């Protein structure tokens, strides 16, 4: 035993020593900047020089320094920024013209007169590594200088750029990456997931034509005349703002005289500036709540939406005041909001200055100004790593945003309410939703589908929907939950402690947690471990009441925790829709009988104040009287809405349709789907056909199981439909009889969970048991020779199993389906592959479709199951056809791109053995004109009069033509130019075909299939 312990000690010692050596105390580097920059507004270029003082406060020796040279993110389409934009489905940067792009150039790093070697990062050209002439020891400072020029991109891609002579100069200079206890944090520029930079002092001199107005980081230290000029413009703006013409956005000529503005700021980690000759100016001042210091506020804006900006100083002042009140006083002397072109979000923050895009209304402008000004705390003063912990920036800021709105506008609703829109909101059952519901909806939309991601996640790993729904919204509402549980006084004490201890530093999640647990004396692992680090859901359910035999003053409430998070919760007693009494409870485990103060209540409700981010509020209410104590009142409502936890909702929508067999159809769809979606969803849509006099329609119902393991979703349900499929003339009568089909298709769909939520590819397995019943007319004659008919029914089934691999890549999407079908007399195996390639220049694309089909078994099955080069195989009634089984008129020339997918008819017999085809379609620079080509080879076995196979015939066909693209992939018309002889028997007008891909209105499917 002693020997074993000794050996164990020997093994552990190196590990312990290594651990002690690598575990470093907190430190942060210091970087001071001196930058001279001149704007060339003819070439849209910056010419600059930079000198930095880099102080090594780490315990390590440094041989090199990583620099961010982020203008190179705009250099070409395949930078990290370009790749992320494609991942987010944005193609504008991919298709950009060369003259719209930007880059940084002219770098020549020197130190003490020596030229320093440097190299681009091997993966990202917007990062470089500069090798020091001498090792930088702990505590030492090195001075590095470089000239540089920036060719500014057009301001349509992200945050750096110009729109004409309006300039947004952000992330524009060489900037050392952060070096902390975890090492270097060199990172490419991205606009989903922002920045992490070193604090220091900036001294920046900007030279530009004299008539530009500039909003920038820092204090203007050489600009008494400039400040006097801006103050006079502010007086002028205030008196004339009602007269500004929002159609006049022309740029005045630049002044030939240049000016140099010198801005200086300490304790910031970035510097941005904005310049425009058209800016109007407003000026204000706000007193801080604690120190009573005064902060100057500036607003700079063009004629565009000037009428909204007249209250911008109020928004700036209120944002500075409330954020200071709740977190700690603003430590700088000025804050500026500018109106500017912005493609990445509605606004963007930088120290002391924020840029705001178009807002649309007063509340929108106020919200964005307040949110972006708030980032001076959560990004500016508290410099967390936004790439690794974006919630510490965007989420905590969104908490304060919501708190600001609830404080200043306690009656604010989900949508802006005014006299004109209120009736519409009530019509859609939205008028009573508080503003906070917008955050909850963004979170629960994906959370209900188990497509949400944890709050603690790297920013680049989020889907676009989750970046807003989790980083911003969920973080805001879970911290609002914590605030409600702790109370404002204790919560604010925690935030002030956090601010005081970590301002101008780089806090980590554990630092914030340590302060909250220290100040509250509580174990908050349920919050910081479960809510922050996982996707576990909160769901409390109230079930019954009982008498409290031990205390007549109380009643017992049985509450069950249906969720995975065991956190605190509240219960309220309610009378006449007013909260009478509320009590908070500590975590209860699985279920518990809780004591509650007895009173005159109509019902009890968990989380009546809507403080807790529950995934399901439909089980939160228990009536004190009545038979169905947990059921909410029924509401029949026109069109859809968000889920109302206080109502049992049924929606209806008028619908209409038309086809040649039924003529005009009118009906109503009844459905229960909401946003966020439900596990069980259905739609019933009867339609009366005025031509056929039949009752048509469809009805679908699905139950979704979302295990969030191997499968993302398992949908079990049924689809059914009935419409007329054939018309015939009754014997001895001109009256037309319409025959109906009835489709009933139970099915199950397995959606596999993606390994990476951002990946484009998805994989599904779908099984359908398709049952088709068709009315048929049997002709006969009576004893007198008179013709008559009887209606009968024929039926068949198809077992349909599909394996579906799909990519939603915005440039190269594809869809591959392997499908097997079995029925009484046949077994088929099909492969269909669709691929699209989008050219960069010109902005056109190429679509390629490949189809391979084989009968594995065919015992003289009906010809309807054969393959057709012309497509139009629809024996499972999946498509909507305007003229099904008709021969007259142009509507019967509607094409379905199935089987061979030919755009034009062929007289080649349908194939009862095999079929191969390729279809190519390309758009031209005109965008609404395209070309197509089809080629196919099919195998058909002829039979003699006894039904015996006698010979196998191979048929080859091709066609080529032009496409009129009315609505891409929805409505297109095909004009043949060259066809093989087998396709040439028809008149030219009969050869023209069109595709019209229509879909029945299935509200629950439309909600669920939104590309979130």
C-alpha positions, -999 to 999 in steps of 0.1 A, spaced: 0 0 0 28 24 8 44 16 -25 12 23 -44 7 56 -25 43 66 -33 39 58 -70 6 77 -70 23 107 -54 51 106 -81 25 105 -108 5 134 -94 34 157 -85 42 167 -121 5 173 -128 2 195 -97 34 214 -104 23 219 -141 -11 231 -129 4 255 -105 27 268 -132 0 273 -158 -27 288 -135 -21 325 -137 -36 353 -116 -57 379 -134 -38 405 -155 -45 426 -185 -23 443 -210 -23 481 -217 -23 495 -252 -21 533 -258 -27 546 -293 -17 578 -312 -33 578 -347 -33 604 -374 -58 598 -402 -69 618 -432 -101 611 -451 -100 612 -489 -137 615 -498 -130 614 -535 -114 579 -534 -132 569 -502 -99 561 -486 -82 566 -453 -45 575 -452 -31 571 -417 -2 564 -394 -3 548 -359 20 545 -330 11 522 -301 26 517 -267 21 481 -256 28 473 -219 33 437 -210 15 433 -176 16 395 -179 41 372 -162 52 359 -196 78 369 -221 64 379 -255 82 373 -288 54 386 -310 21 404 -309 -10 395 -329 -27 424 -346 -63 426 -359 -63 443 -393 -100 439 -397 -106 460 -429 -93 430 -447 -125 412 -437 -140 430 -467 -113 421 -491 -129 391 -507 -160 369 -505 -143 339 -487 -130 357 -456 -143 346 -422 -169 374 -425 -179 363 -459 -182 327 -448 -203 336 -418 -226 357 -439 -232 327 -462 -239 305 -431 -265 331 -422 -281 329 -456 -268 363 -468 -254 364 -504 -249 401 -510 -212 400 -500 -207 369 -521 -220 387 -552 -203 420 -544 -185 439 -572 -148 445 -567 -152 482 -564 -176 476 -534 -150 457 -514 -124 471 -490 -90 463 -474 -61 477 -454 -28 482 -471 6 499 -467 15 483 -434 52 486 -423 57 479 -386 88 494 -370 101 498 -335 130 520 -324 138 526 -361 140 489 -369 116 473 -394 97 444 -378 90 412 -396 53 403 -398 31 377 -415 -6 372 -422 -24 345 -402 -24 313 -422 -63 312 -421 -74 348 -419 -60 377 -438 -75 401 -414 -51 389 -386 -13 393 -387 15 385 -363 43 411 -357 76 397 -344 93 419 -319 129 429 -324 136 420 -287 117 398 -263 92 419 -243 97 410 -206 70 413 -179 65 449 -170 82 463 -201 67 485 -228 74 485 -265 65 512 -290 54 500 -325 46 523 -354 31 517 -389 16 537 -417 -16 522 -432 -43 531 -457 -78 518 -458 -99 514 -490 -134 518 -475 -160 492 -486 -194 502 -496 -215 503 -464 -239 475 -474 -221 445 -459 -214 452 -422 -203 481 -401 -172 497 -418 -178 516 -450 -193 545 -468 -226 553 -485 -217 580 -509 -200 607 -487 -214 594 -454 -187 575 -435 -189 549 -408 -153 543 -397 -153 514 -373 -127 486 -367 -104 505 -390 -69 506 -376 -43 479 -367 -53 467 -332 -34 443 -309 -54 412 -299 -60 405 -263 -34 385 -244 -47 372 -211 -43 342 -188 -58 320 -215 -32 332 -241 -38 351 -273 -73 359 -285 -66 366 -322 -99 365 -340 -112 374 -375 -138 401 -379 -173 388 -377 -206 407 -372 -223 379 -354 -201 379 -323 -183 411 -318 -151 422 -301 -126 417 -273 -99 444 -270 -73 458 -247 -80 490 -226 -58 520 -229 -57 556 -240 -66 568 -275 -53 601 -290 -67 604 -325 -63 633 -350 -88 633 -379 -82 655 -410 -111 660 -434 -129 687 -453 -141 715 -431 -178 711 -436 -180 675 -423 -197 670 -390 -180 643 -369 -193 621 -341 -165 601 -324 -152 583 -294 -135 607 -269 -134 643 -260 -125 669 -286 -95 686 -271 -85 711 -298 -119 721 -309 -133 752 -292 -144 766 -325 -157 732 -336 -177 728 -305 -190 764 -308 -200 756 -344 -218 724 -333 -236 742 -305 -249 769 -330 -260 741 -353 -278 725 -324 -298 757 -318 -306 760 -354 -317 724 -356 -340 727 -326 -358 756 -342 -361 741 -377 -364 704 -372 -401 704 -382 -393 718 -416 -366 694 -428 -374 677 -461 -368 640 -458 -366 636 -496 -335 659 -497 -306 636 -490 -281 652 -515 -245 657 -504 -232 693 -505 -198 698 -521 -168 692 -499 -150 723 -486 -116 728 -501 -103 737 -467 -93 709 -443 -96 707 -406 -80 685 -380 -99 673 -350 -81 658 -320 -100 633 -299 -87 619 -266 -101 593 -243 -88 571 -215 -100 537 -203 -116 526 -236 -108 496 -258 -119 510 -292 -122 541 -312 -148 548 -339 -159 579 -358 -186 589 -382 -187 618 -406 -214 633 -428 -218 668 -443 -256 666 -440 -258 661 -403 -282 682 -382 -271 685 -346 -289 684 -312 -272 689 -279 -282 681 -243 -270 674 -208 -278 648 -182 -269 647 -145 -257 613 -132 -278 599 -103 -249 591 -79 -220 615 -85 -242 643 -99 -216 648 -126 -229 663 -159 -226 644 -192 -230 661 -226 -252 644 -251 -251 648 -288 -274 636 -316 -264 639 -353 -287 630 -381 -297 636 -417 -331 647 -431 -340 610 -433 -363 604 -403 -353 637 -388 -389 640 -374 -381 610 -352 -348 624 -340 -364 655 -324 -367 636 -291 -333 619 -294 -317 639 -267 -344 627 -243 -336 591 -253 -299 597 -247 -303 613 -214 -327 587 -201 -305 559 -212 -274 574 -194 -295 581 -163 -311 547 -159 -281 526 -168 -261 546 -143 -288 542 -117 -289 505 -119 -253 497 -126 -229 525 -119 -223 561 -131 -212 567 -167 -175 575 -164 -170 597 -195 -179 633 -204 -199 628 -235 -221 604 -255 -231 607 -291 -257 590 -313 -254 594 -351 -277 584 -379 -258 562 -403 -260 535 -429 -258 501 -412 -264 466 -426 -255 446 -395 -284 452 -371 -304 483 -363 -276 500 -344 -240 494 -332 -221 505 -302 -187 520 -297 -172 538 -267 -190 572 -263 -206 569 -297 -233 548 -314 -246 545 -349 -283 541 -356 -299 528 -387 -335 535 -399 -360 530 -371 -395 536 -386 -411 550 -355 -404 569 -322 -404 538 -301 -381 520 -324 -356 548 -324 -357 552 -287 -352 515 -281 -322 513 -304 -306 545 -290 -311 533 -255 -298 498 -262 -267 509 -280 -259 536 -254 -263 509 -228 -234 490 -244 -211 516 -230 -216 495 -198 -219 460 -212 -191 460 -237 -174 494 -231 -168 496 -193 -173 459 -186 -151 445 -213 -162 408 -214 -152 385 -243 -181 388 -267 -169 359 -288 -168 334 -260 -195 348 -237 -218 370 -258 -246 369 -232 -224 390 -208 -227 418 -233 -259 415 -254 -279 396 -228 -272 418 -197 -277 449 -219 -311 435 -231 -321 430 -195 -315 467 -189 -333 475 -221 -364 456 -209 -361 472 -175 -359 507 -190 -390 501 -211 -409 486 -181 -398 516 -159 -405 544 -184 -434 528 -202 -451 504 -177 -480 499 -200 -459 492 -231 -473 463 -252 -459 436 -274 -466 459 -304 -468 497 -303 -504 507 -294 -520 538 -307 -556 548 -315 -552 535 -350 -539 500 -344 -555 490 -310 -586 475 -326 -564 454 -349 -543 442 -319 -575 432 -301 -587 414 -332 -556 392 -332 -557 388 -294 -524 407 -290 -535 439 -272 -529 425 -237 -494 412 -242 -467 432 -224 -436 444 -241 -416 416 -225 -435 390 -245 -414 399 -275 -383 385 -257 -402 354 -246 -415 347 -281 -381 349 -296 -369 324 -270 -398 300 -270 -402 298 -308 -371 276 -310 -372 262 -274 -406 245 -280 -389 227 -309 -358 219 -289 -338 239 -314 -326 264 -288 -290 265 -276 -275 272 -243 -269 308 -231 -232 300 -224 -220 293 -259 -195 309 -283 -212 335 -305 -201 320 -338 -218 287 -329 -254 302 -327 -279 300 -355 -291 334 -365 -325 328 -348 -308 317 -316 -284 346 -316 -314 368 -311 -336 344 -292 -310 332 -268 -281 357 -265 -304 387 -263 -338 375 -254 -334 345 -231 -306 361 -212 -327 392 -206 -357 372 -193 -338 348 -171 -320 377 -154 -353 395 -151 -365 362 -134 -335 365 -110 -343 402 -104 -379 393 -95 -367 365 -72 -340 385 -54 -358 419 -54 -346 451 -70 -326 463 -40 -304 431 -37 -301 427 -75 -290 463 -79 -265 459 -51 -250 429 -70 -248 448 -103 -231 478 -86 -206 455 -70 -199 439 -104 -195 473 -120 -172 487 -93 -150 456 -92 -147 450 -129 -150 483 -147 -123 487 -174 -114 451 -170 -123 417 -186 -148 398 -164 -156 362 -169 -189 344 -161 -175 330 -129 -167 365 -118 -203 376 -122 -215 345 -104 -191 349 -75 -204 385 -69 -241 374 -70 -235 345 -46 -214 366 -23 -239 394 -21 -270 372 -17 -255 344 4 -274 319 -19 -263 289 -39 -273 300 -74 -262 269 -92 -298 264 -105 -293 297 -123 -256 298 -134 -253 261 -140 -287 249 -153 -302 280 -169 -270 296 -182 -251 265 -193 -278 242 -205 -310 241 -226 -331 227 -198 -366 241 -196 -387 255 -168 -423 242 -165 -442 243 -132 -478 229 -130 -504 235 -104 -528 206 -100 -550 206 -69 -558 223 -36 -563 207 -2 -572 219 33 -543 226 56 -554 207 87 -525 221 107 -533 258 101 -568 271 93 -552 303 79 -536 285 51 -545 263 21 -524 236 5 -515 238 -32 -501 209 -50 -474 220 -75 -454 197 -98 -422 205 -115 -426 192 -151 -393 209 -162 -357 200 -158 -347 231 -138 -354 232 -101 -356 270 -95 -377 293 -73 -412 302 -84 -442 323 -73 -479 316 -68 -506 342 -68 -541 343 -56 -563 362 -80 -598 378 -78 -615 398 -106 -583 397 -126 -564 414 -98 -535 398 -79 -545 397 -43 -515 379 -28 -482 365 -41 -458 342 -25 -423 331 -37 -412 295 -30 -377 280 -30 -370 251 -53 -392 221 -45 -377 191 -64 -403 170 -83 -436 180 -65 -448 194 -32 -477 206 -12 -472 242 -5 -488 264 21 -506 295 8 -525 322 26 -562 315 25 -583 342 9 -612 350 -14 -596 340 -48 -612 330 -81 -581 311 -91 -545 304 -83 -518 311 -108 -481 302 -110 -460 332 -121 -489 356 -125 -465 385 -130 -448 366 -159 -414 368 -143 -403 332 -150 -393 321 -186 -416 290 -186 -418 269 -217 -455 262 -211 -479 285 -193 -511 265 -201 -508 245 -169 -502 275 -146 -538 282 -136 -562 264 -112 -597 277 -106 -612 275 -72 -647 265 -85 -661 247 -115 -659 213 -131 -629 219 -154 -606 238 -130 -576 237 -152 -593 245 -186 -592 280 -199 -622 297 -216 -628 288 -253 -619 315 -279 -628 312 -316 -606 336 -335 -602 347 -371 -567 340 -384 -538 331 -362 -521 346 -332 -495 340 -305 -504 314 -279 -526 328 -252 -521 308 -220 -554 322 -207 -576 309 -236 -583 276 -254 -578 289 -289 -593 277 -321 -585 297 -353 -603 299 -386 -594 315 -419 -616 317 -451 -599 299 -480 -607 296 -517 -596 274 -546 -602 266 -582 -596 239 -608 -614 229 -640 -630 198 -624 -645 216 -594 -645 252 -606 -646 278 -578 -643 265 -542 -650 283 -510 -644 272 -475 -628 277 -441 -597 263 -425 -600 256 -387 -567 250 -369 -550 253 -335 -515 263 -345 -498 293 -328 -464 309 -324 -447 293 -306 -458 259 -320 -476 232 -301 -468 195 -299 -502 186 -313 -514 206 -343 -542 201 -367 -561 218 -395 -595 209 -409 -604 227 -441 -637 219 -459 -643 235 -493 -676 236 -511 -671 233 -549 -697 253 -568 -691 235 -601 -690 198 -590 -714 204 -561 -690 184 -539 -677 189 -505 -639 189 -509 -611 198 -486 -582 185 -466 -575 176 -430 -542 170 -413 -531 163 -378 -497 157 -363 -482 151 -329 -446 160 -325 -422 142 -302 -390 162 -297 -365 140 -279 -335 162 -286 -312 133 -289 -307 113 -321 -339 128 -335 -348 165 -335 -384 157 -341 -406 127 -346 -438 137 -362 -467 112 -362 -498 120 -380 -521 118 -409 -528 138 -441 -560 135 -460 -576 153 -489 -605 150 -513 -611 168 -546 -625 160 -581 -600 143 -603 -620 136 -635 -651 149 -653 -673 129 -677 -705 135 -696 -735 116 -683 -751 93 -709 -779 109 -729 -773 141 -710 -751 171 -714 -746 174 -677 -711 168 -664 -704 145 -635 -673 151 -614 -656 121 -599 -638 124 -565 -607 110 -551 -601 104 -514 -566 103 -499 -558 91 -464 -521 89 -456 -510 80 -421 -473 88 -418 -443 93 -395 -414 116 -401 -380 113 -384 -359 145 -384 -324 137 -373 -307 161 -350 -279 182 -365 -244 177 -350 -239 214 -356 -270 237 -354 -255 260 -380 -249 233 -406 -269 235 -438 -275 198 -441 -305 180 -427 -316 144 -429 -351 130 -427 -367 96 -430 -404 97 -440 -428 68 -442 -463 71 -456 -490 46 -460 -509 63 -488 -545 50 -494 -563 63 -525 -600 57 -532 -614 69 -565 -649 72 -577 -653 55 -611 -683 54 -635 -694 21 -650 -713 24 -682 -740 -1 -692 -773 -4 -711 -807 -15 -700 -829 -40 -717 -841 -13 -741 -806 -3 -751 -806 29 -731 -772 39 -717 -768 44 -680 -740 44 -655 -734 35 -619 -708 49 -595 -684 25 -579 -651 28 -560 -616 16 -568 -588 18 -544 -551 11 -541 -523 18 -517 -487 28 -518 -462 22 -491 -438 51 -496 -405 53 -477 -381 82 -484 -347 91 -472 -341 128 -477 -308 147 -475 -312 184 -479 -288 214 -478 -301 250 -475 -267 264 -485 -275 298 -501 -251 293 -530 -250 255 -535 -282 240 -521 -291 205 -529 -318 179 -523 -313 142 -526 -342 118 -521 -339 80 -522 -374 67 -524 -389 32 -525 -425 25 -532 -445 -8 -529 -480 -17 -539 -499 -48 -549 -481 -53 -582 -449 -34 -581 -419 -23 -562 -399 8 -573 -366 24 -562 -360 60 -572 -331 84 -567 -337 121 -574 -308 146 -569 -312 184 -573 -282 207 -571 -280 245 -576 -248 265 -582 -250 303 -579 -224 321 -600 -207 351 -582 -207 373 -613 -231 378 -629 -256 370 -603 -271 339 -620 -273 302 -613 -273 267 -627 -298 240 -616 -291 204 -622 -315 176 -616 -308 139 -619 -334 111 -618 -328 74 -618 -357 50 -614 -360 12 -614 -388 -13 -611 -375 -40 -587 -407 -59 -594 -435 -52 -618 -463 -77 -622 -482 -59 -649 -491 -30 -626 -514 -3 -639 -498 21 -664 -504 50 -640 -474 37 -619 -450 37 -648 -422 62 -653 -427 91 -676 -401 113 -693 -426 141 -693 -432 138 -655 -467 143 -643 -467 111 -623 -491 120 -595 -508 88 -585 -504 97 -548 -521 130 -554 -493 151 -539 -496 180 -564 -522 207 -571 -532 207 -607 -555 232 -624 -567 208 -650 -561 172 -638 -569 145 -664 -582 170 -690 -573 173 -727 -586 207 -737 -572 242 -731 -539 255 -720 -543 246 -683 -537 209 -691 -502 219 -701 -492 224 -665 -459 204 -659 -449 186 -628 -412 181 -625 -413 144 -616 -398 113 -631 -380 124 -662 -388 160 -656 -390 170 -692 -404 205 -697 -421 194 -729 -444 165 -738 -431 133 -753 -450 105 -770 -425 79 -759 -444 52 -740 -443 52 -703 -415 30 -689 -424 -1 -670 -387 -11 -664 -364 18 -658 -358 55 -665 -327 78 -664 -329 115 -669 -310 147 -664 -325 182 -664 -304 214 -666 -318 249 -661 -298 282 -661 -308 317 -655 -294 345 -676 -282 380 -665 -317 393 -675 -329 373 -644 -364 366 -658 -351 346 -688 -335 312 -686 -324 283 -707 -332 246 -701 -321 213 -715 -335 178 -708 -322 144 -718 -335 110 -709 -333 73 -715 -361 48 -706 -367 11 -708 -400 -3 -717 -410 -40 -721 -436 -47 -747 -461 -75 -741 -481 -97 -764 -519 -100 -764 -515 -126 -737 -496 -102 -715 -463 -120 -718 -431 -99 -721 -418 -101 -757 -392 -74 -760 -375 -46 -742 -373 -12 -760 -349 16 -750 -360 51 -759 -338 83 -760 -351 118 -761 -339 154 -755 -352 189 -757 -338 224 -753 -356 257 -748 -360 290 -731 -378 298 -698 -398 328 -689 -393 331 -651 -424 348 -637 -417 337 -601 -386 316 -597 -395 279 -590 -431 288 -586 -444 300 -620 -423 294 -650 -432 290 -687 -412 268 -710 -407 275 -748 -390 247 -767 -363 256 -793 -349 222 -803 -365 188 -796 -357 152 -806 -381 137 -831 -401 118 -805 -412 152 -791 -421 169 -823 -456 156 -830 -476 184 -814 -483 219 -826 -459 245 -812 -485 260 -790 -492 226 -776 -455 221 -768 -454 251 -745 -458 241 -709 -457 258 -676 -450 249 -640 -472 263 -612 -461 250 -578 -490 258 -555 -496 246 -520 -527 243 -500 -530 265 -469 -518 244 -440 -512 270 -412 -495 247 -387 -470 235 -414 -463 270 -425 -454 280 -389 -433 249 -383 -415 251 -416 -404 287 -413 -366 289 -419 -357 300 -384 
